[in-house]
């Protein structure tokens, strides 16, 4: 049951079960996060940062919010990096005070290139940017600062 899953996972990462949420899918979780964050963005102008060719579940909710903002919020798509610094460097160059939200994966599904969420999260905190981690492709749990990101936990009823 859901309660037991939350308790087991909480004990695994040394957290309280009340801090654990389960969702039916990553797409639903990102949509829910986007809609909740949208409430804080209603009167703001700025950008939502995503990666080129990111999984569609991490793009569609933000596209919709940008369309509904009447031009106040724009989607900022980081193109595939052409330098040795990779995705992390390309993302860091775009993070500034105009970014309201960054929805990023721990690695890009198309090439497996890692995104250093520890560095990126510190910049997001500095600029008061909401960081949503789409860890669908991660298949691991990674500790970043004081946050844990879980990729996908599939529960199958037997």
Secondary structure, 3 states (H helix, E strand, C coil): CHHHHHHHHHHHCCCCHHHCCCCCCHHHHHHHHHHHHHHHHCCCCEEEEEECCCCHHHCHHHHHHHHHCCCCEEEEEECCCCCCCHHHHHHHHHCCCCEEEEEECCECCCCCCECCHHHHHHHHHHCCCEEEECCCCCCCEEEECCEEEECCCCCCCC
